[in-house]
Amino acid sequence: MYRTLIYIATNFAIILVLFLIWLFVAYAANVYGWNLNIGWGPGDYAPLLVFCFIFGMGGSFLSLQISRWSARKLTKCRLITEAETEEQTWLVETVRRLTNRVDLAMPQVGIFPGGRPNAFATGPSRNKALVAVNESLLAEMNRDEIEAVLAHEISHIKNGDMVFLCLIQGILNTFVYFFARVIGMAIDAAVSAKEKKISFGLGYHLGTIVAQIFLSILASIVVFWFSRKREFIADRGAAQLAGREKMVSALKALQRAPAQSLPQSMAAFGISGKKGDYGRLFMTHPPLEDRIRALEEG
């Protein structure tokens, strides 16, 4: 319930901000004579594309900017501002050592509760990041394995995976919104039988909703494909940072104790993900056995 409320409130705030941006663009267009109207119809694709770009790319960008805050709220993560135990001291110093090796700014380090091992990295840029592990991972893995997990998350940061997937998601969102509305207009025009004019009636709204759901599913497949590819790259980076045997051992430990599910918005940046509900196409992470095999085969 807590996660759901935070998720709804965050997305409502993002939509409100984007709506205000759209109103500002429409107002500026009117003042400066940019010939950009807030409405559109058949053939009026320029203002529609601008609208879809603002909401598609803007939503992803704003989500990225608040990703550290939202991750802490969604997982109830506690930042280590001053180490209170020897374990926390080791955790912070290990992150510091690994980030220094790849010439990154020190990220925030946190611990979150959870019944099964997991970790994640997030943040708006490579030098403004958060790395967090849960209490179960600290309890059930040895320090070599924990170091490998941290190296994996730091590799995500080094490779700019948060920004990369944000851009991919934003571009796909833009086209999903755009083509869903084009399809909705086509359906409404066919239903109303009015040439070059639509009523934005039931046909438009139902057509847009159905098209957006279908196109969003296709877009998710693309995002998940990129996410799985980035996992192999992060594993390779972790093997270089911490050692291949440590990374293989960490992945085998996750096989024995499957990872805790993270909120969907963060799932791509966990050390492991749950099995896809509808098959491999909808998995954020490759199967652990494939990742182990890739490391063992060099």
Stockholm file with secondary structure:
# STOCKHOLM 1.0

chainA/1-298         MYRTLIYIATNFAIILVLFLIWLFVAYAANVYGWNLNIGWGPGDYAPLLVFCFIFGMGGSFLSLQISRWSARKLTKCRLITEAETEEQTWLVETVRRLTNRVDLAMPQVGIFPGGRPNAFATGPSRNKALVAVNESLLAEMNRDEIEAVLAHEISHIKNGDMVFLCLIQGILNTFVYFFARVIGMAIDAAVSAKEKKISFGLGYHLGTIVAQIFLSILASIVVFWFSRKREFIADRGAAQLAGREKMVSALKALQRAPAQSLPQSMAAFGISGKKGDYGRLFMTHPPLEDRIRALEEG
#=GR chainA/1-298 SS CHHHHHHHHHHHHHHHHHHHHHHHHHHHHHHHTCCCCSCCCTTCHHHHHHHHHHHHHHHHHHHHHTHHHHHHHHHTCEECSSCCSHHHHHHHHHHHHHHHHTTCCCCEEEEECCSSCCEEEEEEETTEEEEEEEHHHHHHSCHHHHHHHHHHHHHHHHTTHHHHHHHHHHHHHHHHHHHHHHHHHHHHHHHHTCTTCCCCCHHHHHHHHHHHHHHHHHHHHHHHHHHHHHHHHHHHHHHHHHCHHHHHHHHHHHHHSCCCCCCGGGGGGBSCCCCCTTCGGGCSSCCHHHHHHHHHTC
#=GC SS_cons         CHHHHHHHHHHHHHHHHHHHHHHHHHHHHHHHTCCCCSCCCTTCHHHHHHHHHHHHHHHHHHHHHTHHHHHHHHHTCEECSSCCSHHHHHHHHHHHHHHHHTTCCCCEEEEECCSSCCEEEEEEETTEEEEEEEHHHHHHSCHHHHHHHHHHHHHHHHTTHHHHHHHHHHHHHHHHHHHHHHHHHHHHHHHHTCTTCCCCCHHHHHHHHHHHHHHHHHHHHHHHHHHHHHHHHHHHHHHHHHCHHHHHHHHHHHHHSCCCCCCGGGGGGBSCCCCCTTCGGGCSSCCHHHHHHHHHTC
//
